[in-house]
Structures are given as C-alpha cells and as structure tokens.
Amino acid sequence: MLIAGCMLVGIGLGMLFGNTGAGTLIGLGVGFLLEFFWSKRKGKES
C-alpha cells in the first residue's frame, strides 16, 4: 500500500509540474525505498 500511495502522490505532482511520467517513476522509487527501510526496521524490532 505504501508503494501505491507514493506512486499516486508522484503522479499528482507530475501533473502539477507537467511531467507525469517522471513523477510516476520518482513516486515508485520512493515507495520501494520506503518499503525496504520499513521492512528492515520492523525486522529489528521483533
């Protein structure tokens, strides 16, 4: 769900700035990174 949310924010920002494709890719990249770090942090707490 985190990846999809970041992607939608990226699409929205891309539409505002006139480059939807770049916004989508940036949103996906940020979403994947956040998902990776979130899962690493959750693994350490257990």
Distance bins in CASP14 RR format, pairs under 12 A and 6 or more apart:
PFRMAT RR
TARGET T0000
AUTHOR 0000-0000-0000
RMODE 2
METHOD distances of the structure
MODEL  1
1 7 0 0 0 0 0 1 0 0 0 0 0
1 8 0 0 0 0 0 1 0 0 0 0 0
1 31 0 0 0 0 0 1 0 0 0 0 0
1 34 0 0 0 0 0 1 0 0 0 0 0
1 35 0 0 0 0 1 0 0 0 0 0 0
1 38 0 0 0 0 0 1 0 0 0 0 0
2 8 0 0 0 0 0 1 0 0 0 0 0
2 9 0 0 0 0 0 1 0 0 0 0 0
2 27 0 0 0 0 0 1 0 0 0 0 0
2 28 0 0 0 0 0 1 0 0 0 0 0
2 29 0 0 0 0 0 1 0 0 0 0 0
2 30 0 0 0 0 1 0 0 0 0 0 0
2 31 1 0 1 0 0 0 0 0 0 0 0
2 32 0 0 0 0 1 0 0 0 0 0 0
2 33 0 0 0 0 0 1 0 0 0 0 0
2 34 1 0 1 0 0 0 0 0 0 0 0
2 35 1 0 1 0 0 0 0 0 0 0 0
2 36 0 0 0 0 0 1 0 0 0 0 0
2 37 0 0 0 0 0 1 0 0 0 0 0
2 38 1 0 0 1 0 0 0 0 0 0 0
2 39 0 0 0 0 1 0 0 0 0 0 0
2 42 0 0 0 0 0 1 0 0 0 0 0
3 9 0 0 0 0 0 1 0 0 0 0 0
3 10 0 0 0 0 0 1 0 0 0 0 0
3 24 0 0 0 0 0 1 0 0 0 0 0
3 27 0 0 0 0 1 0 0 0 0 0 0
3 28 1 0 0 1 0 0 0 0 0 0 0
3 29 0 0 0 0 1 0 0 0 0 0 0
3 30 0 0 0 0 1 0 0 0 0 0 0
3 31 1 0 1 0 0 0 0 0 0 0 0
3 32 1 0 0 1 0 0 0 0 0 0 0
3 33 0 0 0 0 1 0 0 0 0 0 0
3 34 1 0 0 1 0 0 0 0 0 0 0
3 35 1 0 1 0 0 0 0 0 0 0 0
3 36 0 0 0 0 0 1 0 0 0 0 0
3 38 0 0 0 0 0 1 0 0 0 0 0
3 39 0 0 0 0 0 1 0 0 0 0 0
4 10 0 0 0 0 0 1 0 0 0 0 0
4 11 0 0 0 0 0 1 0 0 0 0 0
4 24 0 0 0 0 0 1 0 0 0 0 0
4 27 0 0 0 0 1 0 0 0 0 0 0
4 28 0 0 0 0 1 0 0 0 0 0 0
4 30 0 0 0 0 0 1 0 0 0 0 0
4 31 0 0 0 0 1 0 0 0 0 0 0
4 32 0 0 0 0 0 1 0 0 0 0 0
4 34 0 0 0 0 0 1 0 0 0 0 0
4 35 0 0 0 0 0 1 0 0 0 0 0
5 11 0 0 0 0 1 0 0 0 0 0 0
5 12 0 0 0 0 0 1 0 0 0 0 0
5 24 0 0 0 0 0 1 0 0 0 0 0
5 27 0 0 0 0 1 0 0 0 0 0 0
5 28 0 0 0 0 1 0 0 0 0 0 0
5 29 0 0 0 0 0 1 0 0 0 0 0
5 30 0 0 0 0 1 0 0 0 0 0 0
5 31 1 0 0 1 0 0 0 0 0 0 0
5 32 0 0 0 0 0 1 0 0 0 0 0
5 34 0 0 0 0 1 0 0 0 0 0 0
5 35 0 0 0 0 0 1 0 0 0 0 0
6 12 0 0 0 0 0 1 0 0 0 0 0
6 13 0 0 0 0 0 1 0 0 0 0 0
6 23 0 0 0 0 0 1 0 0 0 0 0
6 24 0 0 0 0 1 0 0 0 0 0 0
6 25 0 0 0 0 0 1 0 0 0 0 0
6 26 0 0 0 0 1 0 0 0 0 0 0
6 27 1 0 1 0 0 0 0 0 0 0 0
6 28 1 0 0 1 0 0 0 0 0 0 0
6 29 1 0 0 1 0 0 0 0 0 0 0
6 30 1 0 1 0 0 0 0 0 0 0 0
6 31 1 1 0 0 0 0 0 0 0 0 0
6 32 0 0 0 0 1 0 0 0 0 0 0
6 33 0 0 0 0 1 0 0 0 0 0 0
6 34 1 0 0 1 0 0 0 0 0 0 0
6 35 0 0 0 0 1 0 0 0 0 0 0
6 38 0 0 0 0 0 1 0 0 0 0 0
7 13 0 0 0 0 0 1 0 0 0 0 0
7 14 0 0 0 0 0 1 0 0 0 0 0
7 20 0 0 0 0 0 1 0 0 0 0 0
7 21 0 0 0 0 0 1 0 0 0 0 0
7 23 0 0 0 0 1 0 0 0 0 0 0
7 24 1 0 0 1 0 0 0 0 0 0 0
7 25 0 0 0 0 1 0 0 0 0 0 0
7 26 0 0 0 0 1 0 0 0 0 0 0
7 27 1 0 1 0 0 0 0 0 0 0 0
7 28 1 0 1 0 0 0 0 0 0 0 0
7 29 0 0 0 0 1 0 0 0 0 0 0
7 30 0 0 0 0 1 0 0 0 0 0 0
7 31 1 0 0 1 0 0 0 0 0 0 0
7 32 0 0 0 0 1 0 0 0 0 0 0
7 34 0 0 0 0 0 1 0 0 0 0 0
7 35 0 0 0 0 0 1 0 0 0 0 0
8 14 0 0 0 0 0 1 0 0 0 0 0
8 15 0 0 0 0 0 1 0 0 0 0 0
8 20 0 0 0 0 0 1 0 0 0 0 0
8 23 0 0 0 0 0 1 0 0 0 0 0
8 24 0 0 0 0 1 0 0 0 0 0 0
8 27 0 0 0 0 1 0 0 0 0 0 0
8 28 0 0 0 0 0 1 0 0 0 0 0
8 30 0 0 0 0 0 1 0 0 0 0 0
8 31 0 0 0 0 0 1 0 0 0 0 0
9 15 0 0 0 0 0 1 0 0 0 0 0
9 16 0 0 0 0 0 1 0 0 0 0 0
9 23 0 0 0 0 1 0 0 0 0 0 0
9 24 0 0 0 0 0 1 0 0 0 0 0
9 26 0 0 0 0 1 0 0 0 0 0 0
9 27 1 0 0 1 0 0 0 0 0 0 0
9 28 0 0 0 0 0 1 0 0 0 0 0
9 29 0 0 0 0 0 1 0 0 0 0 0
9 30 0 0 0 0 1 0 0 0 0 0 0
9 31 0 0 0 0 1 0 0 0 0 0 0
9 34 0 0 0 0 0 1 0 0 0 0 0
10 16 0 0 0 0 1 0 0 0 0 0 0
10 17 0 0 0 0 1 0 0 0 0 0 0
10 18 0 0 0 0 0 1 0 0 0 0 0
10 19 0 0 0 0 0 1 0 0 0 0 0
10 20 0 0 0 0 1 0 0 0 0 0 0
10 21 0 0 0 0 1 0 0 0 0 0 0
10 22 0 0 0 0 1 0 0 0 0 0 0
10 23 1 0 1 0 0 0 0 0 0 0 0
10 24 1 0 0 1 0 0 0 0 0 0 0
10 25 0 0 0 0 1 0 0 0 0 0 0
10 26 1 0 0 1 0 0 0 0 0 0 0
10 27 1 0 1 0 0 0 0 0 0 0 0
10 28 0 0 0 0 1 0 0 0 0 0 0
10 29 0 0 0 0 1 0 0 0 0 0 0
10 30 0 0 0 0 1 0 0 0 0 0 0
10 31 0 0 0 0 1 0 0 0 0 0 0
11 17 0 0 0 0 0 1 0 0 0 0 0
11 18 0 0 0 0 0 1 0 0 0 0 0
11 19 0 0 0 0 0 1 0 0 0 0 0
11 20 1 0 1 0 0 0 0 0 0 0 0
11 21 1 0 0 1 0 0 0 0 0 0 0
11 22 0 0 0 0 0 1 0 0 0 0 0
11 23 1 0 0 1 0 0 0 0 0 0 0
11 24 1 0 1 0 0 0 0 0 0 0 0
11 25 0 0 0 0 0 1 0 0 0 0 0
11 26 0 0 0 0 1 0 0 0 0 0 0
11 27 1 0 0 1 0 0 0 0 0 0 0
11 28 0 0 0 0 1 0 0 0 0 0 0
12 18 0 0 0 0 1 0 0 0 0 0 0
12 19 0 0 0 0 0 1 0 0 0 0 0
12 20 1 0 0 1 0 0 0 0 0 0 0
12 21 0 0 0 0 0 1 0 0 0 0 0
12 22 0 0 0 0 0 1 0 0 0 0 0
12 23 1 0 0 1 0 0 0 0 0 0 0
12 24 0 0 0 0 1 0 0 0 0 0 0
12 26 0 0 0 0 0 1 0 0 0 0 0
12 27 0 0 0 0 1 0 0 0 0 0 0
13 19 0 0 0 0 1 0 0 0 0 0 0
13 20 0 0 0 0 1 0 0 0 0 0 0
13 21 0 0 0 0 0 1 0 0 0 0 0
13 22 0 0 0 0 1 0 0 0 0 0 0
13 23 1 0 1 0 0 0 0 0 0 0 0
13 24 0 0 0 0 1 0 0 0 0 0 0
13 25 0 0 0 0 0 1 0 0 0 0 0
13 26 1 0 0 1 0 0 0 0 0 0 0
13 27 0 0 0 0 1 0 0 0 0 0 0
13 30 0 0 0 0 0 1 0 0 0 0 0
14 20 1 0 1 0 0 0 0 0 0 0 0
14 21 1 0 0 1 0 0 0 0 0 0 0
14 22 1 0 0 1 0 0 0 0 0 0 0
14 23 1 0 1 0 0 0 0 0 0 0 0
14 24 1 0 0 1 0 0 0 0 0 0 0
14 25 0 0 0 0 0 1 0 0 0 0 0
14 26 0 0 0 0 1 0 0 0 0 0 0
14 27 0 0 0 0 1 0 0 0 0 0 0
15 21 0 0 0 0 1 0 0 0 0 0 0
15 22 0 0 0 0 0 1 0 0 0 0 0
15 23 0 0 0 0 1 0 0 0 0 0 0
15 24 0 0 0 0 1 0 0 0 0 0 0
16 22 0 0 0 0 0 1 0 0 0 0 0
16 23 0 0 0 0 1 0 0 0 0 0 0
17 23 1 0 0 1 0 0 0 0 0 0 0
17 26 0 0 0 0 0 1 0 0 0 0 0
18 24 0 0 0 0 0 1 0 0 0 0 0
19 25 0 0 0 0 1 0 0 0 0 0 0
19 26 0 0 0 0 1 0 0 0 0 0 0
20 26 0 0 0 0 0 1 0 0 0 0 0
20 27 0 0 0 0 0 1 0 0 0 0 0
21 27 0 0 0 0 1 0 0 0 0 0 0
21 28 0 0 0 0 0 1 0 0 0 0 0
22 28 0 0 0 0 0 1 0 0 0 0 0
22 29 0 0 0 0 0 1 0 0 0 0 0
23 29 0 0 0 0 1 0 0 0 0 0 0
23 30 0 0 0 0 1 0 0 0 0 0 0
23 31 0 0 0 0 0 1 0 0 0 0 0
24 30 0 0 0 0 0 1 0 0 0 0 0
24 31 0 0 0 0 0 1 0 0 0 0 0
25 31 0 0 0 0 0 1 0 0 0 0 0
25 32 0 0 0 0 0 1 0 0 0 0 0
26 32 0 0 0 0 0 1 0 0 0 0 0
26 33 0 0 0 0 0 1 0 0 0 0 0
27 33 0 0 0 0 1 0 0 0 0 0 0
27 34 0 0 0 0 1 0 0 0 0 0 0
27 35 0 0 0 0 0 1 0 0 0 0 0
28 34 0 0 0 0 0 1 0 0 0 0 0
28 35 0 0 0 0 0 1 0 0 0 0 0
29 35 0 0 0 0 1 0 0 0 0 0 0
29 36 0 0 0 0 1 0 0 0 0 0 0
30 36 0 0 0 0 0 1 0 0 0 0 0
30 37 0 0 0 0 0 1 0 0 0 0 0
30 38 0 0 0 0 0 1 0 0 0 0 0
31 37 0 0 0 0 1 0 0 0 0 0 0
31 38 0 0 0 0 1 0 0 0 0 0 0
31 39 0 0 0 0 0 1 0 0 0 0 0
32 38 0 0 0 0 0 1 0 0 0 0 0
32 39 0 0 0 0 0 1 0 0 0 0 0
33 39 0 0 0 0 0 1 0 0 0 0 0
33 40 0 0 0 0 0 1 0 0 0 0 0
34 40 0 0 0 0 0 1 0 0 0 0 0
34 41 0 0 0 0 0 1 0 0 0 0 0
35 41 0 0 0 0 0 1 0 0 0 0 0
35 42 0 0 0 0 0 1 0 0 0 0 0
36 42 0 0 0 0 0 1 0 0 0 0 0
36 43 0 0 0 0 0 1 0 0 0 0 0
37 43 0 0 0 0 0 1 0 0 0 0 0
37 44 0 0 0 0 0 1 0 0 0 0 0
38 44 0 0 0 0 0 1 0 0 0 0 0
38 45 0 0 0 0 0 1 0 0 0 0 0
39 45 0 0 0 0 0 1 0 0 0 0 0
39 46 0 0 0 0 0 1 0 0 0 0 0
40 46 0 0 0 0 0 1 0 0 0 0 0
END
